[in-house]
Amino acid sequence: MSKSTIQTPDTASVQTQPAIRTQDLVKTYRSGKLETKVLQGISLAIPAGSFSCIIGPSGHGKSTLMHLMGGLDRATTGEVSIAGTALSTLSDSELSELRADKLGFVFQFFNLLKNLTAVENVEAAMMFSKTAPKAAKQQRARAHELLALVGLAEKADAKPSQLSGGQQQRVSIARALANDPEILLMDEPTGNLDSQSEQQVLDQLFKIHATGKTIVVVTHNSDLAAQAEIIFEIKDGSLHQAVQPAATKV
């Protein structure tokens, strides 16, 4: 399948602007005369407030799609829109502002600053947003509030080396929420965790989703995908199918 346009379940009945829409999205990497087409014309819509998972074999374009949807990379052709704003129309500085204000990112390897405490790592994210509190006391109060939300109030002064993998990932989730983004994009957020830590992180994700956030997760975790509202399957750089699980626990 070289080009995909698949109607997501119930998308046609959604009256609000999709949180994320892609149209004929293509990403090609070039090295000299060699071209590798990683994404091949993907069109999809992610409803606002939904919990969606992107699944598929390794190396088939899932993370590339996530990076394009988050404005971390530019498409070769096609379009990504966030709440109706076409990313191709934005300058690099405007795109940075949109990422800081509307998107939160969580990655597999945490990416915490090792010399900062948990609360300082959360505060650091507020430096890049126009919507975050400006006063230091307000930033500190919000950081403590978010750590409490993910069950880590008592670990505010701990550095990453003093935290378990699951705790570090929960700090990264708190950091992603620092600027109250509308959308959370997560690339294998449980891929580096043991079973107990994984469940703790999933519990926090479902709690956050219940507040109305749009959550999109790239995952190989079949248990997590089974609890999503929409599953997008990517194979060979194309949207193979979009399904809605029969039973949703989110």
C-alpha positions, 0 to 999 in steps of 0.5 A, a space after each residue: 500500500 503506497 498511499 493511505 487514507 483511512 477513515 478513523 472510527 467515528 471520526 466523521 461524527 466528531 464536530 470539533 476540530 481534530 487535535 491532530 490531522 495529517 494529510 498525504 504525509 510523506 517523509 523521505 531521507 536522502 543520503 547522496 543519491 540514495 533515497 529512503 521513503 519512511 512514510 508513504 502518504 499517511 492521512 489520519 485524524 486524532 479527535 480532541 480528548 482521545 487516547 490513541 495508540 500507534 502500533 506496528 513493527 520496529 523500523 516501519 515509521 511509527 516514531 517518524 510519524 510521531 516526530 512529524 506530528 509533534 513538529 520535531 521534524 518537517 515532512 517532505 510533502 503533505 501536511 500536519 495540522 495541530 488544532 487547525 494550524 498547519 505546521 508548514 506555515 510556521 517559521 522555526 520560531 513559531 513552531 517552537 512556540 507551538 510545541 512549548 505551549 500546545 504539546 508535551 513530549 514523553 520519551 522512552 529514555 526519560 531525558 531528565 537533567 541529571 544535576 537537577 532535582 525532580 522539581 527543578 526538572 519540571 520547572 525547567 520546561 516552563 522556561 520555554 513557554 509564554 503561557 507558564 507562570 513567570 514568577 519563580 514561586 508560582 513555577 515552583 508551586 506548579 511543579 510541586 502540584 504536578 509531581 503530586 499528580 503523578 504520585 511523587 510529591 515526596 520525591 521532589 528533591 530527589 535527583 534522577 540517580 535517586 529514582 527508579 526507572 518508573 519514578 523517572 518516567 513519572 517525573 518526565 510526564 510531570 515535566 510534559 504537563 508543565 505548560 498545561 499542553 492540550 496534547 501529550 505525545 509519547 514514544 514508548 513511554 513504558 518500553 524501558 520499565 519493569 512490569 510494576 513500574 509500567 503499571 504505575 506509569 499507565 495508571 498516571 496516563 489514564 488519570 491524565 486522560 480523564 482530565 480531557 487531554 489528548 494522548 497519543 502513544 507509540 507503543 509495542 505494548 499490546 496491553 496498553 494498545 488494547 485500552 486505547 480508544 483508537 489504534 493506528 497500525 503502521 506498516 511499511 510506512 503506510 497506515 495499514 488500518 485504524 480500529 477501535 477496540 471493542 472494550 475500552 478501559 481508558 
